[in-house]
Structure formats: C-alpha cells, structure tokens
C-alpha cells in the first residue's frame, strides 16, 4: 500500500514539474491533437471513397472549401490521406518503439545485472549492429524481406534494439551496486523479482525519455523508408510515401509536398518537446 502511494506521489510530482515547462505542454497539446485526429480518421473522411479511390476529374485541384488541402495527382482528397496517414505513421512509431524497448530492455537489464560472459556476448553483438547506421540496417532488412508494412515494422524494430539495449544496460549498471540491491539479495529475493521490483523502477527515468524520443525517430525512419519505396506500399496513405509521390509535382503544386512535410515536422517536433520536458521533470538535480 505504501509503495503504491509513493509511486502515485512520484507521478504527481513529475507531472507538477512538467507542467511548469511551457514548451513541453505545447508539445503535449499538439501531440494530443494528432492522436485524436488519427483515432477519429474514419469520422473525418471515408477511407475507401476519399483516401483510396482515384478520380481523374478531381486531380490536382488546389485547396478549396470542398477539398481543404486540395487533391493529389490521382484525384484523392489530401486531407483524407493526411488523417489516415497519421494513423499509420503514429502506429508505426509507437508499435516499433514498444517492441524494441521491450526486447532491448530485457537484454539490457539481464546484461547489466548478470554481467560476465553473457554480457560480453550480447554487447559485442549489439556493437556490431550499432556499427551499422540504423537507416542502412533497416534498408538492408526490408530489401532482403521485401517491402510491406510487416517487414517495415520488423526492420525498424531490429534496427532500434541495440540502442535500447545499451541504454538500459548503462542505467541498470548505475543501480545494481546500490545497498538496497545487496539487501534484497541477502534476503533471498529471486533475481527476476529484484530486476523487476528494484532495479528497473529505479532506472526508469532515462528509459522513459529515450523511449519518448525514439517514437519521433521511428516516424522519421518509417517516412524515409517509404519515401524510397521500401515502406508502406500504395495505395495505403503514409506521410513519407506521399512526399515521394509528390516530388515530380512540387514545382507546380507545392502543397502536395508542403502539407505532408509539415505533418512530419510537427509530429516529430511535438514528441521531442515532450521528451525534453520529461527529461527535465525526471532529473533530480532540477527539483523545484
């Protein structure tokens, strides 16, 4: 009971400190709007009729009261493709971050806690993967497996696991030598219980911040892969692929490039603001 009360008090304190960061709250507000837009995409525009169906008579119409963001080269409503594309981009960001954080967190916690030969083997493998830029590693994986949504998710997840493993390991190493960990071992607590109840909760701050920042990185990575044709395949809307399709029309119809580009920039910017705010709120040296 006391532990639950302490956790609630800690969360309230973090939220109180984060509310003082105006930029973080602006980022949170923008992000909430994006999430609400993606969740209500079907209410804003019909997926089949507006976002997918081609209509030659409506192609390349500029923004108007009938089509607020205009139409693309296939006569599809750009607003409909934007809101449905937000669902894809945000889902990729959250899903890949969650899976890579879960796998990397388990590996990082185990290597940091146990050390020894297991630590050496896992971390040398992670070093090999980290020596390859994440975008190149993702490109290699998708190229080998073929472009599709599932393969895109697998490629992005694998490319991000090494970074999470190293970060979790480093944070766990700062905790495992503390007296309360030794006391838990002396009391006969099992390793799994020590890791889940004592180690990870006390190392969660940097992990949360890194996870938040990673969502933005995943969105950019997915957009980049889709831009070069290795991500989401047509006709499914995705911001990066929408940019790719609009390249040859950008001089005469700049809105085709500007609108999805702004969407990517705003989403990444808002998530980074939230991450900065969380970092400051979780930093014990900045208590106020």
C-alpha positions in Angstrom: 0.0 0.0 0.0 2.8 2.4 0.9 4.6 1.5 -2.3 1.5 2.3 -4.4 1.1 5.6 -2.6 4.8 6.5 -3.1 4.5 5.8 -6.8 1.4 7.9 -7.2 3.1 10.7 -5.3 6.1 10.5 -7.6 4.0 10.6 -10.7 2.1 13.6 -9.4 5.5 15.3 -8.6 6.8 14.6 -12.1 3.5 15.9 -13.7 3.7 19.1 -11.5 7.2 19.8 -12.6 6.5 19.0 -16.3 3.5 21.4 -16.2 5.9 24.2 -15.5 7.7 23.6 -18.8 5.6 25.6 -21.3 7.2 24.1 -24.4 6.6 20.6 -23.1 2.9 21.3 -22.6 2.7 22.9 -26.0 4.2 19.7 -27.5 1.8 17.6 -25.4 -1.2 19.6 -26.7 -0.1 19.3 -30.3 0.6 15.6 -29.9 -2.8 15.0 -28.3 -4.4 16.7 -31.3 -2.5 14.4 -33.7 -3.6 11.3 -31.7 -7.2 12.5 -31.6 -7.1 13.1 -35.4 -5.7 9.7 -36.1 -8.3 8.0 -33.8 -11.1 9.8 -35.5 -9.8 9.5 -39.0 -12.9 7.4 -40.1 -15.2 10.2 -38.9 -13.2 12.9 -40.6 -13.1 11.3 -44.0 -14.1 8.0 -45.6 -11.1 5.8 -46.2 -12.2 4.0 -49.3 -14.0 6.9 -51.1 -11.8 9.8 -50.2 -8.3 8.4 -49.3 -8.0 5.5 -51.7 -10.4 5.8 -54.6 -9.0 7.6 -57.7 -11.0 10.2 -59.6 -9.4 11.7 -62.7 -11.9 14.6 -62.9 -10.7 15.9 -59.5 -6.9 15.5 -60.0 -4.6 18.3 -58.8 -7.2 20.7 -57.5 -5.8 23.4 -55.2 -7.1 23.8 -51.6 -10.7 24.9 -51.6 -13.8 24.7 -49.4 -14.7 21.4 -50.9 -11.2 19.9 -50.5 -9.5 21.8 -47.7 -6.0 20.5 -48.6 -6.7 20.0 -52.3 -6.4 16.8 -54.2 -3.4 14.8 -55.5 -2.4 13.6 -58.9 -5.0 10.8 -58.7 -7.9 13.0 -57.6 -7.8 11.7 -54.0 -8.6 14.1 -51.2 -5.3 15.2 -49.5 -6.9 15.8 -46.1 -8.3 12.3 -46.1 -4.9 10.9 -46.9 -3.3 13.0 -44.3 -5.6 12.0 -41.4 -5.5 8.3 -42.4 -1.7 8.6 -42.9 -1.3 9.9 -39.4 -2.8 6.7 -38.1 -0.2 4.7 -40.0 2.8 6.9 -39.0 1.9 7.2 -35.3 1.1 3.5 -35.1 4.5 2.6 -36.6 6.2 4.9 -34.1 4.5 3.5 -31.0 4.5 -0.1 -32.0 8.1 -0.3 -33.1 9.2 1.7 -30.0 7.3 -0.6 -27.7 8.6 -3.8 -29.1 12.2 -2.7 -29.5 12.1 -1.2 -25.9 10.7 -4.5 -24.6 13.3 -6.7 -26.2 16.2 -4.2 -25.7 15.0 -3.6 -22.1 15.1 -7.4 -21.3 18.5 -7.8 -22.9 19.9 -4.6 -21.3 18.6 -5.5 -17.8 20.0 -9.0 -18.0 23.4 -8.0 -19.2 23.7 -5.2 -16.7 22.5 -7.3 -13.8 24.4 -10.6 -14.5 27.5 -9.3 -16.4 30.1 -11.9 -17.2 30.3 -13.9 -20.4 26.6 -13.3 -21.2 27.2 -9.6 -21.0 30.2 -9.8 -23.3 28.5 -11.9 -26.0 25.3 -9.8 -26.1 27.1 -6.4 -26.1 29.6 -7.4 -28.7 26.6 -8.4 -30.9 24.9 -5.1 -30.2 28.2 -3.3 -31.0 28.2 -5.0 -34.4 24.7 -3.8 -35.1 25.4 -0.3 -33.8 28.3 0.0 -36.2 25.7 0.0 -39.0 23.6 3.2 -39.3 20.0 2.3 -38.4 18.7 3.6 -41.7 21.1 1.3 -43.6 20.3 -1.7 -41.5 16.6 -1.1 -42.0 17.1 -0.8 -45.7 19.1 -4.0 -45.8 16.4 -5.9 -43.9 13.5 -4.6 -45.9 15.4 -5.2 -49.2 16.0 -8.8 -48.2 12.5 -9.5 -47.0 10.6 -7.3 -49.5 8.6 -4.0 -49.0 5.5 -4.4 -46.9 4.1 -3.0 -43.6 5.0 -6.1 -41.6 8.6 -6.2 -43.0 8.9 -2.4 -42.3 7.9 -2.9 -38.7 10.4 -5.8 -38.3 13.2 -3.8 -39.9 12.7 -0.7 -37.8 12.3 -2.7 -34.6 15.5 -4.7 -35.2 17.5 -1.5 -36.1 16.5 0.1 -32.8 17.0 -2.8 -30.4 20.8 -2.3 -30.0 20.4 1.3 -28.9 17.8 0.4 -26.2 19.9 -2.5 -25.0 22.9 -0.2 -24.4 20.9 2.5 -22.7 19.0 0.1 -20.4 22.3 -1.7 -19.6 24.0 1.6 -18.7 21.2 2.7 -16.4 21.0 -0.7 -14.7 24.7 -0.7 -14.0 24.3 2.5 -12.0 21.7 0.8 -9.8 22.9 -2.8 -9.3 25.7 -1.7 -6.9 23.4 0.1 -4.5 22.9 -1.1 -0.9 19.2 -1.9 -1.3 20.0 -4.3 -4.2 22.5 -6.1 -2.0 20.0 -6.2 0.9 17.4 -7.7 -1.5 19.9 -10.4 -2.5 20.7 -11.1 1.2 17.0 -11.5 2.0 16.9 -14.3 -0.6 14.8 -12.5 -3.3 15.0 -14.1 -6.7 16.8 -12.3 -9.5 13.7 -11.8 -11.5 12.0 -10.1 -8.6 15.0 -7.9 -7.9 15.2 -6.8 -11.5 11.5 -6.0 -11.9 10.8 -4.6 -8.4 14.1 -2.9 -7.5 16.4 -2.4 -10.5 14.2 -1.3 -13.4 11.9 1.1 -11.3 14.9 3.0 -10.1 16.4 3.2 -13.6 13.2 4.0 -15.5 13.8 7.8 -15.9 16.3 7.7 -18.8 14.5 4.7 -20.3 11.2 6.7 -20.5 12.9 9.7 -22.0 14.8 7.6 -24.6 11.5 5.8 -25.4 9.7 9.0 -26.0 12.4 10.4 -28.2 12.5 7.1 -30.1 8.9 7.5 -31.2 9.9 10.6 -33.2 12.9 8.8 -34.6 10.8 5.8 -35.7 8.3 8.1 -37.5 11.2 9.7 -39.4 12.8 6.3 -40.2 9.5 4.9 -41.5 8.9 8.0 -43.6 12.4 7.7 -45.0 11.9 4.1 -46.0 8.5 4.8 -47.5 10.0 7.7 -49.4 12.4 5.5 -51.2 9.8 2.8 -51.9 10.8 0.3 -49.1 8.0 1.0 -46.7 4.2 1.4 -47.0 3.0 0.4 -50.4 0.3 2.2 -52.5 -2.5 2.9 -52.3 -2.2 3.0 -48.5 -1.6 6.6 -47.3 1.6 7.3 -45.4 3.3 10.7 -45.0 6.7 9.6 -46.3 5.2 7.9 -49.4 3.0 10.9 -50.0 6.2 13.1 -50.2 7.7 10.6 -52.6 4.6 10.6 -54.9 4.6 14.5 -54.9 8.2 15.0 -56.0 7.5 15.5 -59.7 4.7 17.9 -59.0 6.4 20.0 -56.3 7.2 23.0 -58.6 3.7 23.5 -60.0 1.7 22.1 -57.0 3.9 22.7 -53.9 1.0 22.0 -51.5 1.4 18.3 -52.3 4.9 18.4 -50.7 4.4 21.1 -48.1 1.4 19.5 -46.3 2.8 16.0 -45.5 6.2 17.6 -44.8 4.7 19.9 -42.2 2.8 17.0 -40.7 6.0 15.0 -40.2 7.8 18.1 -38.9 5.1 19.0 -36.4 4.7 15.4 -35.1 8.4 14.9 -34.6 8.8 18.4 -33.1 5.9 17.9 -30.6 7.3 14.5 -29.5 10.8 15.9 -29.0 9.3 18.7 -26.8 7.6 16.1 -24.7 10.8 14.2 -24.4 12.7 17.3 -23.3 10.1 18.1 -20.7 10.2 14.5 -19.4 13.9 14.6 -19.2 13.9 17.8 -17.1 11.0 16.6 -14.9 12.8 13.3 -14.1 16.2 14.9 -13.4 16.6 15.0 -9.6 19.1 17.9 -10.0 16.4 20.2 -11.3 13.9 19.9 -8.4 11.8 23.0 -7.8 
